[in-house]
Amino acid sequence: MKLDRTKELLHGSINELEPYEALVHILESVIELVKIPGNDFCWSYWENSDEAAREITKLLTMVKSYTLPERVEVSVLFAPTGPLQEVSLSSGWAKPFLKVAEKYDQVEKLLWPNS
């Protein structure tokens, strides 16, 4: 399984002048992560990787069309003990998840400054 978008995100920086594109990159990365074969979804509210990818893809589609979802719809994914963290902890990619979540925190402040 290739994790190209995730590797780019982890080793690069967020372009604060293009927050929508940055959020697209983050969401594409988490889709790659949830699709890693053998992920354990027992502690998340998702049944499996397909369900997780569908939910994230809906948000991704909105952001790609420059429609900003409600902040909570996206932030819940990255919250402590949220579904992504639960999958990451039970599947062995907790450290990369924390780095992706840090990038999300940067973008969240840019896209939802008054939240």
N, C-alpha and C positions, 0 to 999 in steps of 0.2 A: 504494500500500500504506500503510495506516494503521499507525502505531506508537504508538497511544494509551497503552497500558500502559507501554511503554518510556519515553516522554516523561514520564509521571507519575513513574516510578521515578527517572529521571535528575534531575528537578527537585525531587523531594520528599525526605523523610527516612524512615528506617526506624523504625517503631513498635516499639521494643524490648519493649513489653509484649505484643505480638502476633507472636511470631516465626514461627509457622506461617503466618499471613496474609502476613507479609513474604516468606517463601519462596515462597508461591503467586504473589505479585506478580512476584518475580524470575523464576520459571520461565515465567510467562506472557509476560514480556518477552523472554526468550531464544527462546521459540517464535516470537514476532513477528519477531525478528531473523533466525533461520535461514530464515524463509519469505520473506525479501526476494527478489524476482525477480532472477535473475542471480548469486546467490551462487556462489562457487567452492568446491567441497568437495574439491578434489584433495589437499589436505594433511591432511584429517581422516579419521577412520575411517568416516565416514558417506559413503554413495554420493551422497545428494541431500538436499534439504530435507525430503522426506516421511519418510525414515528418521530424520533428526535429530529432527523433530517427534514422531514415534512414541516414540522413547526418552525424550524430555523429558516428553511427555504421561503416560507411565506413572508417572514420578516425581511429576508434578503431581497425578495422581489419588490417589496414596497420601497426599500431604501434605494435600490437600483433605479427606481422611477422617481427618485427625489421626494417620496412621500415618507414623512417621518412617523413611525409607529408611536403609540403611547410609550412614554419612557418605561413604565412598569413592565410592559410586554417584553422589553429587551433586558432591562436590568435584573429581572427575576432570574434569568438564565445564568447570570454571573454572580448572583448573591451568594454569600456564605451559606453553605448547606443547600444551595439551589441545585437544580438538576445537573448542570454541567459539572459542578464541583463534586457532586456525589458520584457521577460516572467516572470522573477523573481519579478520585480516590480509590474506588474499587477496581479500576482498570489499569492502574500503574502510570498514569500521566498527570499526576497532581502538580508537579513543578512546572511543566509547560502550560498547564491550565492557569496557574497563578500569574504567569507572565502575560498570557493572553488577556486575562481579567484586568491586569494593570493597564494594558493598552486600551481596553474598553473603558476603564475609568477616565482615562485622558479624553477620549472621544465623547463620552457622556457629558462631561462638563462643557464641551464645545457645542453640542447639539441641543442640549436641554439646560441652558445656563440658569434659568430661573426655577428649576425644580428642586 
